[in-house]
Amino acid sequence: MVSPKPKPKPKPKPKPKPKPKPKPKPKPKPKPKPKP
C-alpha cells in the first residue's frame, strides 16, 4: 500500500526583524564653481 503523503506543516511566520536605523549620509561638499 502506498502510504498517504503527510500534509505539509504550515511554516511559522518569521518575526519581523527590527529595521536598522539608517546611517546619516555625509553631505557632499559643494564643488567650487569655476569663475568665468
Distance bins in CASP14 RR format, pairs under 12 A and 6 or more apart:
PFRMAT RR
TARGET T0000
AUTHOR 0000-0000-0000
RMODE 2
METHOD distances of the structure
MODEL  1
END
